[in-house]
Amino acid sequence: MSLQTVGVTASRPAPLPYGRRGTATDQALRARLVPVTVLACVAGCLLHGPVAVLRHSHPLPGTTPPMLMLVAAMFIGGFEVKLADLARALLRPGLLLAGLAVALVLRMVVLLGAERAADCWPEQHQALWLVVGLSLTATMPVAGAAQTWGAKASADASLSLGLVLATTLLSPLTVPLGLVLAEEPETPGPRAVLDSLAQADGTCRFMLLWVAAPCVAGLIARRLTGRLRGGRPRARALPWVRLLGLLNALGLTALNAAGVFGEIALKPHPELIALALLAGGAICAAPFAVGWCAWFAARRAHPGPGEAAALTLATGMNNTSAAAALAGSQFGGHPAVLLPIFFYGMAQQLLAAAVPSMLRRSPA
């Protein structure tokens, strides 16, 4: 009887350790990131009423849930950074600077073309507000999701990390500068608002306090926790921190979807939705394509496929959560501002999912 009991006990799968359960859940969600993101959007749309109340609440004076979730996302992103990967990125300053130049300058060139195209739209007031939303998105730092998608595309982890971290820490300077390049101050209306937003101290303060500072705090927290008991507490917490970061990102997606759907339900404008969808997808797709072409043109330098994936993703992916939080704090729930940010975020998720197959089909 005891042997049978032992045999039965031995045949049962052993429960996963505490940290591995978090890792398994995190990996399962990341393996299905596109359908999970779509489900988050659908949930936000179906529950747009209560989610909208949550979105516009103020848990702390002067803050909203999207802003607090943005802080959490940036802190977790900094906490996940390995200093060894960062050091490896700094050892290749040429690739890092090339990626920064493309990520920061190319979007402005594409955006200026979008401004000219907006002048041809019959409802120029709506089109110009769309340009404001696209401008906020285009000036944001590289999204941390570029590392998630980079892992699926076998991208160079150190180069992806360097581009995400560099654009994030430089964002208090690059975002106002990008807004200045994207606007025409002599034109009234939304572009004048964009000009005042670029010159306002609040924009730089927002990027410093809500984006760059939490990322630095995450870097410091990882360093400090690594000294506790040989780094064992950090090693146990890291899988759950990564899972929390992913769930936080999905929650932000649901909040943004609820905000956009609520505005559409209250004031349906089919032509405005179609224009936002077209503009957001085009502005997102162009940097992806040009980033891949820039790598292909420089193939004589023998960059590896991992570097190609890192440069392509960093060029095309922006931190739309920061753009939506800044737009919400400055423009309230203006649908023409939030719509292109939302569609840009959805387009970049779909395009990032196509990067691995696109690189596999590239000529040697």
C-alpha positions as CSV (number, residue, x, y, z in Angstrom):
1,M,0.0,0.0,0.0
2,S,2.8,2.4,0.8
3,L,4.5,1.6,-2.5
4,Q,1.3,2.3,-4.4
5,T,0.9,5.6,-2.5
6,V,4.4,6.6,-3.3
7,G,3.8,5.7,-7.0
8,V,0.7,7.8,-7.1
9,T,2.4,10.7,-5.4
10,A,5.4,10.5,-7.8
11,S,3.1,10.5,-10.8
12,R,1.5,13.8,-9.9
13,P,3.2,16.9,-11.4
14,A,5.1,18.9,-8.9
15,P,3.7,22.4,-8.3
16,L,5.8,25.2,-9.9
17,P,8.0,27.2,-7.6
18,Y,6.7,30.6,-6.5
19,G,8.8,32.6,-9.1
20,R,8.3,30.1,-11.9
21,R,4.5,30.5,-11.7
22,G,4.8,34.2,-12.5
23,T,7.3,33.5,-15.3
24,A,5.0,30.8,-16.9
25,T,2.0,33.2,-16.8
26,D,4.0,36.1,-18.2
27,Q,5.4,34.0,-21.0
28,A,2.0,32.6,-21.9
29,L,0.5,36.1,-22.2
30,R,3.5,37.4,-24.2
31,A,3.2,34.5,-26.6
32,R,-0.3,35.6,-27.4
33,L,0.3,39.4,-27.1
34,V,-1.8,40.5,-30.1
35,P,-5.0,38.6,-29.2
36,V,-4.6,39.6,-25.5
37,T,-4.2,43.2,-26.5
38,V,-7.3,43.0,-28.7
39,L,-9.3,41.5,-25.8
40,A,-8.1,44.3,-23.6
41,C,-9.5,46.8,-26.2
42,V,-12.8,44.9,-26.4
43,A,-13.1,44.8,-22.6
44,G,-12.5,48.6,-22.5
45,C,-15.1,49.2,-25.1
46,L,-17.8,47.0,-23.5
47,L,-17.2,48.5,-20.1
48,H,-16.6,52.1,-21.3
49,G,-19.0,53.5,-18.8
50,P,-17.5,52.4,-15.5
51,V,-14.0,52.5,-17.0
52,A,-14.5,56.1,-18.1
53,V,-15.5,57.0,-14.5
54,L,-12.3,55.4,-13.3
55,R,-10.2,57.1,-16.1
56,H,-11.3,60.5,-15.0
57,S,-11.1,60.0,-11.3
58,H,-8.4,61.6,-9.1
59,P,-6.8,59.1,-6.7
60,L,-4.3,61.7,-5.8
61,P,-4.6,65.5,-6.2
62,G,-3.7,66.4,-9.8
63,T,-3.3,62.8,-11.0
64,T,-5.4,60.3,-12.9
65,P,-5.2,56.5,-13.1
66,P,-3.5,56.6,-16.6
67,M,-0.8,58.9,-15.1
68,L,-0.2,56.6,-12.1
69,M,-0.1,53.6,-14.4
70,L,2.4,55.3,-16.6
71,V,4.6,55.9,-13.6
72,A,4.3,52.2,-12.7
73,A,5.2,51.2,-16.3
74,M,8.3,53.4,-16.4
75,F,9.4,52.2,-13.0
76,I,9.0,48.5,-13.9
77,G,10.8,49.2,-17.2
78,G,13.8,50.6,-15.3
79,F,13.7,47.8,-12.8
80,E,14.0,45.2,-15.5
81,V,17.2,46.8,-17.0
82,K,20.3,44.8,-16.7
83,L,23.4,46.9,-16.4
84,A,25.4,44.4,-18.4
85,D,23.1,44.8,-21.3
86,L,23.3,48.5,-21.0
87,A,27.1,48.4,-21.0
88,R,27.0,46.2,-24.2
89,A,24.8,48.8,-25.9
90,L,27.3,51.6,-25.0
91,L,30.1,49.7,-26.5
92,R,28.5,50.2,-30.0
93,P,27.9,53.9,-30.1
94,G,27.6,54.0,-33.9
95,L,24.5,51.8,-34.0
96,L,23.0,53.4,-30.9
97,L,23.4,56.9,-32.4
98,A,22.1,55.8,-35.7
99,G,19.0,54.3,-34.1
100,L,18.5,57.5,-32.0
101,A,18.8,59.7,-35.1
102,V,16.2,57.6,-37.0
103,A,13.8,57.3,-34.1
104,L,13.9,61.0,-33.3
105,V,14.2,62.7,-36.7
106,L,12.4,60.3,-39.1
107,R,9.0,60.6,-37.4
108,M,9.2,64.4,-37.7
109,V,9.8,64.2,-41.4
110,V,6.8,61.9,-41.8
111,L,4.7,64.1,-39.6
112,L,5.4,67.2,-41.6
113,G,4.1,65.4,-44.7
114,A,1.0,64.5,-42.7
115,E,0.5,68.2,-41.9
116,R,0.6,69.1,-45.6
117,A,-1.9,66.3,-46.3
118,A,-4.2,67.6,-43.6
119,D,-4.5,70.9,-45.4
120,C,-6.4,69.1,-48.2
121,W,-9.1,67.7,-45.8
122,P,-12.4,69.5,-46.1
123,E,-12.8,69.8,-42.3
124,Q,-9.5,71.3,-41.5
125,H,-10.3,72.0,-37.9
126,Q,-10.7,68.2,-37.3
127,A,-7.7,67.4,-39.4
128,L,-5.5,69.8,-37.5
129,W,-6.5,68.4,-34.1
130,L,-5.6,65.0,-35.5
131,V,-2.1,66.4,-36.3
132,V,-1.9,67.5,-32.6
133,G,-2.5,63.9,-31.5
134,L,0.0,62.5,-34.1
135,S,2.6,65.1,-33.0
136,L,2.3,64.0,-29.4
137,T,2.7,60.4,-30.4
138,A,5.6,61.0,-32.8
139,T,7.7,62.8,-30.3
140,M,7.4,60.2,-27.6
141,P,10.4,57.9,-26.7
142,V,10.7,54.4,-28.0
143,A,8.1,52.1,-26.3
144,G,9.3,49.5,-23.8
145,A,7.2,47.0,-25.8
146,A,9.9,47.2,-28.4
147,Q,11.9,44.9,-26.1
148,T,9.0,42.5,-25.8
149,W,8.5,42.2,-29.5
150,G,12.2,42.2,-30.0
151,A,12.5,39.0,-27.9
152,K,10.0,37.4,-30.3
153,A,12.0,38.6,-33.3
154,S,15.4,37.5,-31.8
155,A,16.4,41.2,-31.7
156,D,19.6,42.4,-30.1
157,A,18.5,42.8,-26.5
158,S,21.3,45.3,-25.5
159,L,20.7,47.5,-28.6
160,S,16.9,47.5,-27.9
161,L,17.5,48.4,-24.3
162,G,19.9,51.2,-25.2
163,L,17.4,52.8,-27.6
164,V,14.5,52.6,-25.2
165,L,16.5,53.9,-22.2
166,A,18.3,56.7,-24.1
167,T,15.1,58.1,-25.7
168,T,13.3,57.8,-22.3
169,L,15.9,59.7,-20.4
170,L,16.2,62.3,-23.1
171,S,12.5,62.8,-23.5
172,P,12.2,65.9,-21.3
173,L,14.4,67.6,-24.0
174,T,13.4,65.8,-27.1
175,V,9.6,66.0,-26.7
176,P,9.4,69.8,-26.6
177,L,12.0,70.0,-29.4
178,G,10.0,67.6,-31.5
179,L,6.8,69.6,-30.9
180,V,8.6,72.7,-32.1
181,L,9.7,71.0,-35.3
182,A,6.2,69.6,-35.9
183,E,4.3,72.9,-35.5
184,E,3.8,76.1,-37.5
185,P,3.5,78.9,-34.9
186,E,2.1,81.5,-37.3
187,T,-1.0,79.3,-37.9
188,P,-3.9,79.8,-35.5
189,G,-6.0,77.0,-34.0
190,P,-4.6,73.7,-32.8
191,R,-1.1,74.3,-34.2
192,A,-0.9,77.4,-32.0
193,V,-1.9,75.2,-29.1
194,L,0.8,72.8,-30.1
195,D,3.3,75.7,-30.2
196,S,2.3,76.8,-26.6
197,L,2.5,73.2,-25.5
198,A,6.0,72.9,-26.9
199,Q,7.2,76.1,-25.1
200,A,5.4,75.4,-21.8
201,D,7.4,74.2,-18.8
202,G,4.6,71.8,-18.1
203,T,5.5,69.6,-21.0
204,C,9.1,69.2,-19.9
205,R,8.0,68.8,-16.3
206,F,5.5,66.1,-17.3
207,M,8.2,64.0,-19.2
208,L,10.7,64.5,-16.4
209,L,8.4,63.6,-13.5
210,W,6.1,61.0,-15.1
211,V,8.5,59.3,-17.6
212,A,12.2,59.8,-17.0
213,A,12.3,60.0,-13.2
214,P,10.3,56.7,-12.6
215,C,12.6,55.0,-15.0
216,V,15.7,56.2,-13.1
217,A,14.0,55.2,-9.8
218,G,13.5,51.7,-11.2
219,L,17.2,51.5,-12.2
220,I,18.2,52.5,-8.7
221,A,15.8,50.1,-7.0
222,R,17.2,47.2,-9.1
223,R,20.7,48.1,-8.0
224,L,19.8,48.4,-4.3
225,T,17.8,45.2,-4.2
226,G,20.6,43.3,-5.9
227,R,22.7,43.9,-2.8
228,L,20.2,42.4,-0.4
229,R,21.0,38.7,0.5
230,G,23.0,38.2,-2.6
231,G,20.1,39.4,-4.9
232,R,17.8,36.5,-4.0
233,P,14.8,38.7,-3.1
234,R,15.2,40.5,-6.4
235,A,15.4,37.3,-8.3
236,R,12.2,36.0,-6.7
237,A,10.3,39.3,-7.3
238,L,11.5,39.9,-10.9
239,P,9.1,37.4,-12.6
240,W,6.1,38.9,-10.8
241,V,7.3,42.5,-11.5
242,R,7.5,41.6,-15.2
243,L,4.0,40.1,-15.1
244,L,2.7,43.2,-13.3
245,G,4.2,45.4,-16.0
246,L,2.5,43.4,-18.7
247,L,-0.9,43.6,-16.9
248,N,-0.4,47.3,-16.3
249,A,0.2,47.8,-20.1
250,L,-2.9,45.9,-20.9
251,G,-4.9,47.9,-18.3
252,L,-3.7,51.1,-20.0
253,T,-4.8,49.8,-23.3
254,A,-8.3,49.1,-21.9
255,L,-8.5,52.6,-20.4
256,N,-7.5,54.3,-23.7
257,A,-9.9,52.1,-25.6
258,A,-12.7,53.0,-23.2
259,G,-11.9,56.7,-23.5
260,V,-11.9,56.6,-27.3
261,F,-15.1,54.5,-27.6
262,G,-16.9,56.7,-25.1
263,E,-16.2,59.8,-27.2
264,I,-17.2,58.0,-30.4
265,A,-20.5,56.8,-28.8
266,L,-21.3,60.3,-27.6
267,K,-20.3,62.1,-30.8
268,P,-20.1,59.7,-33.7
269,H,-18.1,61.1,-36.7
270,P,-17.4,58.3,-39.2
271,E,-15.2,60.5,-41.4
272,L,-13.1,61.6,-38.4
273,I,-12.7,57.9,-37.3
274,A,-11.7,56.9,-40.8
275,L,-9.2,59.7,-41.1
276,A,-7.7,59.0,-37.7
277,L,-7.4,55.3,-38.6
278,L,-5.7,56.0,-41.9
279,A,-3.4,58.7,-40.5
280,G,-2.4,56.7,-37.4
281,G,-1.7,53.6,-39.4
282,A,0.3,55.5,-42.1
283,I,2.4,57.5,-39.7
284,C,3.2,54.3,-37.8
285,A,3.9,52.2,-40.9
286,A,6.2,54.7,-42.6
287,P,8.9,54.6,-39.8
288,F,8.8,50.8,-39.7
289,A,9.4,50.6,-43.4
290,V,12.1,53.3,-43.5
291,G,13.8,51.8,-40.4
292,W,14.0,48.4,-42.2
293,C,15.2,50.1,-45.4
294,A,17.9,52.0,-43.6
295,W,19.2,48.8,-42.1
296,F,19.1,47.1,-45.5
297,A,21.0,50.0,-47.1
298,A,23.7,49.7,-44.5
299,R,24.1,45.9,-44.9
300,R,27.7,46.4,-46.0
301,A,28.5,47.1,-42.4
302,H,27.4,43.5,-41.8
303,P,24.8,44.1,-39.1
304,G,23.3,40.9,-37.8
305,P,19.6,40.0,-38.0
306,G,19.2,40.8,-34.3
307,E,20.4,44.4,-34.8
308,A,18.1,44.7,-37.8
309,A,15.1,43.7,-35.7
310,A,16.1,46.1,-32.9
311,L,16.5,49.1,-35.2
312,T,13.3,48.3,-37.1
313,L,11.2,48.0,-33.9
314,A,12.8,51.0,-32.2
315,T,12.1,53.2,-35.3
316,G,8.5,52.2,-35.5
317,M,7.3,51.9,-31.8
318,N,6.5,54.9,-29.6
319,N,5.3,55.1,-26.0
320,T,1.7,55.8,-26.8
321,S,0.8,55.4,-23.1
322,A,2.8,58.5,-22.4
323,A,1.2,60.3,-25.3
324,A,-2.3,59.5,-24.2
325,A,-1.5,60.6,-20.6
326,L,-0.1,63.9,-21.8
327,A,-3.0,64.4,-24.1
328,G,-5.4,63.6,-21.3
329,S,-3.8,66.1,-19.0
330,Q,-3.6,68.9,-21.6
331,F,-6.6,68.4,-23.9
332,G,-9.1,66.4,-21.7
333,G,-11.1,64.0,-23.7
334,H,-10.9,65.6,-27.1
335,P,-11.7,62.7,-29.5
336,A,-9.7,64.1,-32.4
337,V,-6.5,64.1,-30.2
338,L,-7.0,60.7,-28.6
339,L,-8.2,58.8,-31.8
340,P,-4.9,58.9,-33.7
341,I,-2.9,58.0,-30.6
342,F,-5.1,54.9,-30.0
343,F,-5.0,53.8,-33.6
344,Y,-1.3,54.4,-33.8
345,G,-0.8,52.1,-30.8
346,M,-2.9,49.4,-32.3
347,A,-1.1,49.6,-35.7
348,Q,2.3,49.4,-34.1
349,Q,1.3,46.2,-32.2
350,L,0.2,44.6,-35.5
351,L,3.3,45.8,-37.4
352,A,5.6,44.6,-34.7
353,A,4.1,41.2,-34.9
354,A,4.9,41.1,-38.6
355,V,8.6,42.1,-38.1
356,P,9.9,38.5,-37.6
357,S,8.4,37.3,-40.9
358,M,9.5,40.5,-42.7
359,L,13.1,40.0,-41.6
360,R,13.1,36.3,-42.5
361,R,12.1,37.2,-46.1
362,S,14.9,39.8,-46.4
363,P,17.6,39.0,-48.9
364,A,20.8,37.8,-47.4
